[in-house]
């Protein structure tokens, strides 16, 4: 079991980086999903999206909490509320505006499929006991997120002319952000050397196969994979949308930094 005393400094830094990357992805995605509260296309889906948003924010909270322990921060709030956009390490796709329901579902499916393979392999790789325990718990919910979003892709793609048009347009618009899922920098390579992360390119073909089979079953076209791919968000090169999202999410906490719930 890893503790502050047993983790070498370089390994500890790698662990914190992985925790923040995973946490930032889930916090930003969860915030975008929470924007659907009260606006879902039907009551059942309104509740479903809210539950997925809660799962994502809950995952982020536990990941941040462990990072705070490792870095000696007071609590996980530091990472969520007191960092600027350039310090966030989430992929750009997750910070994009919600647009419409089809766009949200397409984004949820692409990210959930990636998360499924990532967590599956991380569970078999990560030796840190506390981190691995989180991964196993979160993986159970990720399976539901993938199943839920996939069912909606099929429903929208093989539905009405309007729903098919919207979900196809969503995948076309999002595709340029999928390459970043499989970018691998020196930080990830260092984490891999410490058995804290995995080579994401190792399951890229599995991810593509699942996405392709799902889109074909939904009577949708797979976007061109040779197009320009956005990159750099892990290193702070975000879209303008993240700044707006954080301004809304962090405003109250930054305005009253010493406030406490009673």
DRENLUMKOL-263112 format. One line per field, with one value per residue (C-alpha): residue in one letter; x, y, z. Coordinates in Angstrom, 3 decimals. Layout:
residuo A ...
c1 X ...
c2 Y ...
c3 Z ...
# end
This chain:
residuo X X X X X X X X X X X X X X X X X X X X X X X X X X X X X X X X X X X X X X X X X X X X X X X X X X X X X X X X X X X X X X X X X X X X X X X X X X X X X X X X X X X X X X X X X X X X X X X X X X X X X X X X X X X X X X X X X X X X X X X X X X X X X X X X X X X X X X X X X X X X X X X X X X X X X X X X X X X X X X X X X X X X X X X X X X X X X X X X X X X X X X X X X X X X X X X X X X X X X X X X X X X X X X X X X X X X X X X X X X X X X X X X X X X X X X X X X X X X X X X X X X X X X X X X X X X X X X X X X X X X X X
c1 0.000 1.441 1.946 3.735 6.715 6.967 6.351 9.607 9.348 9.417 6.807 4.663 4.788 3.739 0.865 -0.383 -0.225 -2.290 -4.824 -5.225 -5.571 -8.258 -9.913 -9.939 -11.501 -14.293 -14.911 -15.227 -17.319 -19.525 -20.064 -21.152 -23.545 -24.980 -26.087 -28.772 -30.535 -34.135 -33.527 -33.443 -35.643 -37.693 -37.914 -36.132 -33.227 -33.103 -32.493 -30.057 -27.837 -27.928 -26.815 -23.952 -22.909 -22.910 -20.826 -18.270 -17.999 -17.819 -14.978 -13.168 -13.626 -12.034 -9.141 -8.533 -8.771 -5.942 -3.874 -4.432 -3.212 -0.080 0.676 -0.251 -3.198 -6.055 -8.656 -9.759 -11.363 -7.953 -7.894 -11.472 -11.792 -8.391 -6.582 -6.719 -7.650 -4.027 -3.461 -6.270 -5.240 -8.523 -8.830 -10.444 -13.418 -14.910 -14.928 -16.896 -20.382 -23.260 -24.826 -27.779 -28.731 -27.179 -23.870 -23.858 -24.625 -21.931 -19.381 -20.476 -20.154 -16.701 -15.355 -17.047 -15.658 -12.164 -12.642 -13.834 -10.644 -8.414 -9.816 -9.914 -6.180 -5.307 -6.901 -4.543 -1.523 -1.684 0.031 -0.923 -3.614 -5.702 -5.644 -6.516 -9.431 -10.847 -10.400 -12.324 -15.192 -15.419 -15.165 -18.526 -20.184 -18.210 -19.706 -23.180 -22.177 -20.943 -24.032 -26.361 -24.678 -24.310 -28.030 -28.817 -26.437 -28.320 -31.679 -30.822 -28.934 -31.611 -34.488 -36.040 -34.448 -33.855 -32.277 -30.015 -28.917 -28.103 -26.149 -24.153 -23.336 -22.250 -19.793 -18.457 -17.831 -16.316 -14.019 -11.169 -10.890 -10.635 -6.966 -6.055 -7.402 -4.423 -1.691 1.102 3.583 6.616 4.471 2.420 5.538 7.011 3.808 3.888 7.416 6.074 3.089 0.712 -0.603 -0.867 0.052 -3.284 -2.259 -2.377 -6.177 -6.771 -7.773 -10.281 -11.740 -11.985 -13.595 -16.267 -16.956 -17.073 -19.369 -21.692 -21.914 -22.494 -25.244 -26.791 -26.659 -24.158 -20.958 -17.593 -15.863 -12.613 -9.782 -7.167 -8.487 -6.747 -6.667 -6.655 -3.938 -2.247 -5.002 -3.175 -0.411 -2.707 -3.651 -7.411 -10.273 -11.887 -14.797 -12.909 -12.345 -16.063 -16.928 -14.492 -15.634 -19.127 -18.076 -15.472 -17.065 -18.826 -15.975 -13.380 -15.577 -15.934 -12.834 -13.266 -16.988 -18.126 -21.360 -23.181
c2 0.000 3.359 6.152 9.448 7.726 4.802 6.570 7.887 11.557 10.984 8.257 10.440 13.269 10.875 9.605 13.128 13.970 10.918 11.628 15.216 14.241 11.709 14.059 17.060 15.005 13.926 17.246 19.172 16.459 16.220 19.978 19.968 17.089 18.895 21.682 19.301 19.194 20.159 20.278 16.603 15.417 13.292 12.913 9.557 10.888 14.077 11.928 9.650 12.525 14.013 10.684 10.354 13.924 13.035 9.942 12.011 14.688 12.006 10.299 13.633 14.316 11.032 11.446 15.029 13.993 11.495 14.039 16.560 14.021 13.359 17.049 18.182 20.335 21.040 19.276 18.572 22.030 23.457 21.586 22.304 25.957 27.574 26.700 28.721 27.254 26.838 24.552 22.144 18.915 17.694 16.861 19.603 17.545 17.537 21.315 21.966 23.470 21.017 22.233 19.818 16.390 14.524 16.325 15.434 11.776 11.515 13.070 10.806 7.714 8.550 9.382 6.454 4.003 5.398 5.336 1.726 0.457 2.773 1.723 -1.940 -1.871 0.408 -2.011 -4.743 -2.423 -0.012 -1.322 1.573 0.085 3.210 4.295 0.796 0.649 3.844 2.491 -0.695 1.220 3.767 1.095 -0.356 2.999 3.544 0.327 1.793 5.112 3.295 1.121 4.067 6.339 3.532 2.744 6.405 6.530 3.585 5.152 8.530 7.182 4.721 7.009 9.913 11.872 14.778 12.658 10.918 14.262 15.683 12.697 12.403 16.106 15.683 12.895 14.863 17.923 15.977 13.751 16.248 16.073 12.272 12.125 13.754 10.724 8.763 11.382 10.272 12.720 12.346 12.704 9.654 7.721 8.443 7.250 4.074 3.358 3.475 1.200 4.114 4.419 2.422 2.923 4.192 3.438 -0.264 -0.247 2.327 -0.390 -1.825 1.628 2.271 -1.115 -0.445 3.047 1.899 -1.056 1.168 3.862 1.292 -0.369 3.080 3.568 6.412 7.193 6.981 10.387 10.740 9.688 11.535 15.010 17.595 16.550 19.029 18.490 20.172 20.498 18.222 20.810 23.814 24.614 24.728 26.134 29.418 27.432 26.208 29.728 30.497 27.205 27.803 31.392 30.087 27.066 28.814 32.223 31.595 29.608 32.201 35.078 33.518 31.331 30.966 30.187 26.954 24.971 25.017
c3 0.000 -1.045 1.465 1.385 2.984 0.531 -2.803 -4.326 -5.205 -8.978 -8.671 -6.440 -8.965 -11.713 -9.597 -8.875 -12.577 -13.509 -10.772 -11.992 -15.650 -14.857 -12.371 -14.700 -17.501 -15.211 -13.497 -16.758 -18.411 -15.328 -15.305 -18.942 -18.287 -15.263 -17.591 -18.850 -15.467 -16.183 -19.945 -20.949 -23.841 -21.436 -17.670 -17.546 -19.606 -17.566 -14.483 -16.311 -17.434 -13.945 -12.495 -14.961 -14.115 -10.417 -11.142 -13.042 -10.362 -7.682 -9.538 -9.823 -6.122 -5.048 -7.491 -6.347 -2.715 -3.119 -5.039 -2.225 0.306 -1.722 -2.258 1.237 0.113 2.490 0.332 -3.243 -3.617 -4.488 -7.798 -8.787 -7.788 -7.433 -10.643 -13.870 -17.234 -18.311 -15.298 -16.177 -17.887 -19.419 -23.097 -25.181 -26.342 -22.857 -22.467 -25.655 -25.139 -24.864 -28.183 -28.377 -27.023 -29.958 -29.470 -25.778 -26.501 -29.176 -26.816 -23.971 -26.146 -27.511 -24.055 -22.294 -24.847 -24.262 -20.474 -20.589 -22.233 -20.196 -16.828 -17.827 -18.519 -15.590 -13.118 -14.322 -14.258 -11.318 -8.200 -5.916 -3.688 -3.063 -6.704 -7.928 -5.512 -7.026 -10.531 -9.736 -8.158 -10.970 -13.663 -12.644 -13.369 -16.587 -17.965 -17.462 -19.033 -22.133 -22.430 -21.927 -24.471 -27.030 -26.845 -27.518 -30.492 -32.005 -31.190 -32.700 -35.708 -36.708 -35.701 -37.519 -40.341 -37.945 -35.198 -37.716 -39.152 -35.717 -34.386 -37.625 -37.482 -33.848 -34.652 -37.621 -35.438 -32.549 -34.562 -34.781 -30.982 -30.750 -31.744 -28.439 -26.601 -27.856 -27.724 -25.441 -23.918 -21.668 -18.550 -19.469 -20.431 -17.002 -15.329 -17.425 -16.190 -12.619 -13.405 -12.870 -16.426 -19.635 -23.269 -24.596 -28.173 -27.242 -27.225 -29.969 -32.446 -29.948 -29.380 -33.116 -33.698 -31.067 -32.386 -35.997 -35.270 -33.249 -35.918 -38.650 -36.609 -36.141 -39.956 -39.523 -41.399 -39.653 -40.003 -41.910 -39.636 -41.699 -40.913 -38.697 -35.048 -32.173 -29.570 -26.634 -24.028 -21.575 -21.609 -21.155 -24.773 -24.331 -26.341 -25.309 -23.885 -20.812 -19.506 -19.688 -17.986 -15.125 -14.638 -13.980 -11.924 -9.747 -9.210 -5.890 -4.328 -5.292 -4.140 -0.677 -0.248 3.522 3.468 5.156 5.026 8.347
# end
